Amino acid sequence: MRSILITGGSRGIGRATALLCAAKGWAVAVNYLGNAAAAEEVVAEIEGKGGRALALRGDVAVEEDVVSMYAAAQRELGPLGGVVVNAGIVAPSLPLTEIGADRMRRIFEVNAIGAYLCAREAARMLAKSRGGQGGSIVLVSSMAARLGAPFEYVDYAGAKAAVDTLTVGLAKELGGEGVRVNAVRPGLVETDIHASGGQPDRAKRLGATSPLGRPGQPEEVAEAIVWFLSDASSYVTGALLDVSGGR
């Protein structure tokens, strides 16, 4: 059985990915920060269908939490075969002229430094030279990295651009270790993250302007993530896949 760790796995894209991984027969560690009930609900749904899952609390921006979370996942579920670096946050829409330094730091701590810490621990556990079995790391970036998110959150966009660069560089570092590294860049997807930024209708409103004329669903992004995790993408590494309805 393949074991997968998903950061930010209790809601939205992370939740959809956890459920799809479980449907493939993989064991899933569901990381969360504040909403234990949502994480336990995902675990219960997986276990109710005969799968194996575990909820793990941890702040991806805190190194000690990340190290402990990975250790717990491997201890409880066995050697990891894949990691989805998904946890992320946004803040209320503002132009850069109105964004304070404290917000910038928190956005980068979670979305950039957190991604780097999680990718580092994944590399340590999956790399064959370190006793790992190889596998796949999938980073969840954003179309904001390419589009810039003007007047909304250019700080978030910058942090996600760092994730894109991490994907390319780490893929080259780990190619000889049996580990593939890829990223998906979701567009306007209907998840709770928009409400946390003060615009609960953002995906539906702006998704209508995409070439496909609608917002995406978490399950559609999960399909791309699980493809990267699976052997079906065995010759793909260092790729950035836009799942954005053509934006």
C-alpha positions in Angstrom: 0.0 0.0 0.0 1.4 3.4 -0.9 1.4 6.0 1.8 0.7 9.7 1.0 1.1 12.8 3.2 -1.1 15.8 2.3 -0.5 19.1 3.9 -3.7 21.2 4.3 -5.7 18.0 3.7 -8.8 18.8 5.6 -10.6 21.0 3.1 -10.8 22.1 -0.5 -8.2 20.7 -2.9 -6.4 18.8 -0.1 -9.6 17.1 1.0 -10.5 16.1 -2.5 -7.0 14.7 -3.1 -7.1 12.7 0.2 -10.4 11.1 -0.8 -9.1 10.3 -4.4 -5.9 8.8 -3.0 -7.9 6.7 -0.6 -10.1 5.5 -3.5 -6.9 4.2 -5.2 -6.2 2.1 -2.1 -3.5 4.4 -0.7 -3.1 5.2 3.0 -3.4 8.9 3.7 -2.0 11.2 6.4 -4.2 14.3 6.5 -2.4 17.4 7.9 -4.4 20.3 9.3 -3.7 23.4 11.5 -6.9 24.7 13.1 -9.9 22.6 12.1 -9.5 19.3 13.7 -13.2 18.4 13.1 -12.8 18.8 9.3 -9.6 16.6 9.3 -11.3 13.9 11.4 -14.3 14.0 9.1 -12.0 13.2 6.1 -10.3 10.4 8.1 -13.7 9.0 9.0 -15.0 9.1 5.4 -11.9 7.2 4.3 -12.0 4.7 7.1 -15.8 4.2 6.5 -14.9 2.9 3.0 -12.3 0.5 4.3 -9.3 2.8 3.8 -6.5 3.8 6.1 -6.0 7.4 7.2 -4.6 9.6 9.9 -5.1 13.2 11.0 -2.0 15.1 11.9 -1.9 18.6 13.3 0.9 20.9 12.4 1.8 24.4 11.2 3.8 24.1 8.0 5.6 27.3 8.7 7.1 25.9 11.9 10.0 23.6 11.3 9.5 21.5 14.5 5.9 20.8 13.5 6.9 19.8 10.0 9.6 17.4 11.2 7.2 15.9 13.8 4.4 15.5 11.3 6.5 13.6 8.8 7.9 11.4 11.4 4.4 10.6 12.7 3.1 9.8 9.2 5.9 7.4 8.5 5.7 5.8 11.9 1.9 5.2 11.6 1.5 4.5 7.9 4.9 3.1 6.9 7.4 4.5 4.4 6.0 7.4 2.5 5.7 7.0 -1.3 4.3 10.5 -2.0 3.7 14.0 -0.6 1.4 16.7 -1.6 2.5 20.2 -0.4 -0.8 21.9 -0.5 -1.3 24.0 2.7 -1.6 27.7 1.9 -3.3 30.9 2.9 -4.5 34.2 1.4 -5.5 37.5 2.9 -8.1 40.2 2.0 -7.7 41.7 -1.5 -5.5 44.8 -1.4 -3.1 46.6 -3.8 0.5 46.3 -2.7 0.5 50.0 -1.5 -1.9 48.9 1.2 -0.2 45.7 2.4 1.7 45.8 5.6 4.9 44.0 6.4 3.3 41.6 9.0 0.9 40.3 6.4 3.7 39.9 3.9 5.8 37.9 6.3 2.9 35.5 7.2 2.0 35.0 3.6 5.6 34.1 2.7 6.1 32.0 5.9 3.2 29.7 5.1 3.1 29.7 1.3 6.8 29.8 0.5 8.9 28.9 3.5 6.3 26.3 4.6 6.4 24.8 1.1 10.2 24.6 1.2 10.2 23.0 4.7 7.7 20.4 3.6 9.5 19.7 0.3 12.8 19.4 2.2 11.4 16.8 4.6 9.8 14.9 1.8 13.1 14.8 0.0 14.8 13.5 3.1 12.3 10.7 3.5 11.9 9.7 -0.1 15.4 9.9 -1.4 16.9 6.4 -2.0 20.4 7.5 -0.8 18.8 8.2 2.6 16.9 4.9 2.9 13.7 6.0 1.2 11.9 4.1 -1.5 11.6 7.0 -4.0 8.3 8.5 -5.0 6.6 11.7 -6.0 6.4 15.2 -4.5 3.5 17.4 -5.8 3.5 21.0 -5.0 0.3 23.0 -5.2 1.2 26.4 -6.7 -1.3 28.8 -8.2 -2.0 30.6 -11.5 -1.4 33.8 -9.4 2.3 33.0 -9.8 2.0 33.7 -13.6 -0.8 36.2 -13.6 0.5 38.3 -10.6 -2.9 38.8 -8.8 -2.8 42.6 -9.2 -5.0 44.6 -6.8 -5.7 41.4 -4.9 -2.7 39.7 -3.4 0.6 40.2 -5.2 2.3 38.9 -2.0 0.5 35.5 -2.4 1.4 35.5 -6.1 5.1 36.1 -5.2 5.1 33.3 -2.7 3.6 30.9 -5.2 6.2 31.9 -7.8 8.8 30.7 -5.3 7.0 27.3 -5.3 7.3 27.2 -9.1 11.0 27.7 -8.8 11.3 25.2 -6.0 9.6 22.6 -8.3 12.1 23.1 -11.1 15.2 23.1 -8.9 14.2 20.2 -6.6 13.2 18.1 -9.5 16.8 18.4 -10.8 18.2 17.7 -7.3 16.1 14.5 -6.8 16.0 13.0 -10.3 18.8 10.6 -9.4 17.2 9.7 -6.1 14.1 8.1 -7.6 11.9 11.1 -6.7 9.9 13.1 -9.1 8.8 16.7 -8.3 6.0 18.4 -10.1 3.5 21.2 -9.5 -0.1 22.0 -10.3 -1.2 25.6 -10.7 -5.0 25.8 -10.0 -7.0 28.7 -11.3 -10.3 29.8 -9.9 -11.4 26.8 -7.9 -14.5 26.7 -5.6 -12.9 26.3 -2.2 -13.1 28.0 1.2 -9.8 29.9 0.6 -11.7 32.7 -1.2 -13.9 33.3 1.8 -10.8 33.5 4.0 -9.7 36.3 1.8 -13.1 38.1 2.1 -14.6 37.1 -1.3 -16.6 33.9 -0.9 -18.1 34.3 -4.4 -14.7 35.1 -6.1 -14.3 31.7 -7.9 -17.8 31.7 -9.2 -17.7 35.4 -10.2 -14.3 35.4 -11.9 -14.5 31.8 -13.1 -17.2 32.8 -15.5 -14.6 34.9 -17.4 -12.2 32.0 -18.0 -12.2 30.4 -21.5 -14.1 27.4 -20.1 -16.7 29.8 -18.7 -16.9 28.4 -15.1 -14.9 27.9 -12.0 -13.1 24.6 -11.3 -13.9 22.1 -8.7 -11.5 20.7 -6.1 -11.9 17.2 -7.6 -10.7 18.4 -10.9 -7.4 19.6 -9.4 -7.2 16.4 -7.3 -7.2 14.3 -10.5 -4.1 16.1 -11.8 -2.3 15.8 -8.4 -3.1 12.1 -8.2 -1.8 11.6 -11.8 1.5 13.1 -10.7 1.6 10.9 -7.6 0.9 7.8 -9.7 3.2 5.7 -12.0 1.2 7.0 -14.9 3.4 10.1 -14.9 6.6 8.1 -14.5 8.6 10.2 -17.0 7.4 13.6 -15.8 9.4 15.7 -13.4 9.9 19.4 -13.1 6.6 20.2 -14.7 4.1 23.0 -13.9 0.6 21.9 -14.9 -2.0 24.6 -15.2 -5.5 23.5 -14.1 -7.2 26.7 -14.7 -9.9 26.5 -17.3 -7.6 28.2 -19.8 -6.7 31.4 -17.9 
